[in-house]
Amino acid sequence: MRELVPALANDAERLTAMGAAASDLIPRDADDKLARIIAEVAR
């Protein structure tokens, strides 16, 4: 990690590519879904 993170932080092109790839993996509405689940359980 000590070697990977600084190298990645200093490589804008690689960081952009990794961010774009990750954005397809993470649901955009995960926070809303979690809030709905919590609200329903709390009832």
Order of alpha helices (4+ residues) and beta strands (2+ residues): alpha-alpha-alpha
